[in-house]
Amino acid sequence: NAPRVPCRRVRRAAAVLTRASSTAPVTKEELASAAKARGLVLETTTFGPVFKITARRVGSAGKSTNSVFDAGDNKDSDIIGEHDGFIAPPPFGILHMDSMRIYNSRINKTNDADAAMRSVFGISILLGSTSALMAWEQGCSKMELLAIDDGNEYAAKLVKYYTRLGFKFVRKVGDGANTDLTDLLVWGGAGTRMNGDLN
């Protein structure tokens, strides 16, 4: 008798268990330490598959609203950045990085205490790495995002930045392609769809 080949569901579960027992590329403690070195603390709120990660000044008296649905609506000057999206574990295995906002106007350029926060992309790396770790821990292997194009010169810089981080071009959204309606509904704007590999 030939050995029985396990069903697809068993193979998938085994892959998730194997990943869970392997070493994470970065730990929560390392991310918290990197945030603290920048004068920030990272707060994570989840509701089912939806998440919101907030970068807040260390020692600030305020606290996030603990709602994943208020992203971008806060007026708290101690919140320096926010990132939200959702995680669809296997069989989909996707981290959907919906939005990321860094509030440059809340970083005092003349204050020495804010000097470590001045690197805008540094804060975005902390937020993105936190969501990537969360997705990796759940067995995801793919990240997806839209490098938004608001009609300014920043859009090309954003695509170049994500390409340097290892993301690959998928398609332009907003050029009138057959997939545009779906993409515009999912992403809420025009830009460049890109995928990344969590492995």
N, C-alpha and C positions, 0 to 999 in steps of 0.2 A: 504494500500500500504506500502511495505517495504521501508525504507529509501534508497536512492540511494548512492552507494559506489563510492567515487571519483576515477577517473582513476589513473593509476600509475604515470603519469606525474604530476598531481595535488598533489598527496601525496609527491612526490619528491620535488616539489617546496615548499610545506608547510614545509618540513623538513629543507630545506635550510634557509627559512625565520625564522623558530624557532631558528636555530643555530645562525643566524645573530643577533637576538635580545638577545641572551644569552651572558654572559660575556666570553671574550676570556681568555684562560689559562695564557697568558702573553701578554703584550701590546708592541707596537712598541716603545713607550717611555721607558719602562723598559729595552728592549733590547738595545736601544741607550745608556741608562745610564750605563748598565753593560759593554758595549763596551768602553765607555768613561773612566770608571774606570780602564780599561786595556790599556788606551792610544790609543784607536782605534775609528774609525768611520766606520759605515756600510753603503755601497752604494749598491742600488739595481737597476738593469737594466732588463727590460723585453722586449720581442718581441713576441707578441701573447702569447702562453702558455709557452714559453721558458724564463728562468730567469738566471741571474748571480748575485751573491751577493759577494761583495768584502769587506774585512776588511783591512782598510788603517790606517796608523799612523795619529793621530789627528794633525792638523796643517800642514800637508804636502802640498807642493805647487802643486803637480801633481793632476790629475783628471783621473778617469777611462776613457777608450775610448768610453764608452757608447755603446759597442757592446757585445752582448751575445755570439758572435762567436769567440772571441779571447781568451777564457779561457785557461789558462796555457801558453800562448805565451808572457805574459808581462815580461818586464825586469825592471820594476819600483821597486826599492828597498824599497819604502814605502808601497807597498802592501804586507801584511803579510799572508793573506789567501784568497782563492776563493772557491766558491761553485756554481755549476750550475746543471740544470735539467729542468724538465717541470712539469706543473700542468695540469691534465686532470680533469676538474670539473665534477660533476654528469651529466650523469648517471655513468660515470666511477669512479669518486671520488678518483683519485690516485695522490699522490705526488711522482714523479719519481726523486730520488736523484741520479743524474748521477755521479758527481765527486766532490771531496773536496780535496783541496791542501793547506797545511800549509807550508810556507817557513821558516823552522827553521834557515836556514843560514842567513836570513835577521834580525834575532833577536840577538842583541848584548848581549852576556852572561855576559859581564863585565860592561855594562852600566846600572846604576840604573834606568834610565828612561824606559828601556825595561824590568825591573824586573817583572812587572805585566803581560807581554806577555809570560813569560816563560812556562806557562802551555799550552802545545799544545792542549790538549783536551778541555781546556776552550775556546779557539778560535773556535774550531770546533763545540762546543755546541752553541755558538752565531750564527754561520752561519746556522747550522741545525735548530735551533729554529726559525730563521727568515723565512726560507722557509716553515717550518711547520705552522707557523702563517699565512703566505700567503695562503697556501693550506686550512687551517682550515676556513679562512674567505670566501673561495670560496665553502665551503660545502664538502670538501674532508674528507674521513674517513680513508684512507689507505696510508701508506708510503711504498715505496719499494727501496731497495738498493742492491748493490753487494759489499760485503767485499772482496776487491781484494786480490788475492793470487799471489804474485810475486815470489814465491818460497823461501821466507825467513821466519824467525821465527816471523815476525811481523804479518803475516796473522792470526795466532791463537789468538794473543792479540787483533786484531781488532774485530774478531768474539765475543770474550769474552766481549769486551767493548760494542759493540752494543747489546749483550744479556742483559747486566746490564742496558742498557737504555730502555729495554722492547721489543726489536726486537725479532722476532721468526725465527728460521731456516726454510727455504723452501726447498732448495736443493743445492747440490754442482754443480757448473758449471765447465765443463772441464774434467769430469770423463768419458765421452763417452756416456752419457744417450741420449735418443731420443730427449730431449729438448735442448741439448747442442748447436746445430747449431743456433737456434733462439736466445737463451740466449747470445751466443758469438757475434751474430750480434747486438743485442740490447745493451749489456753492454761493448763489446769490449775487454773482457778478462775473465780469469778464476777466480774462487773464490767461495764464499758462498752467495747465494741469501737469503735475509732476508726481512721480512715484519714487519711493525710497525702499531700500531693503533693510529690514531690522536684523538680519543675520549677519 
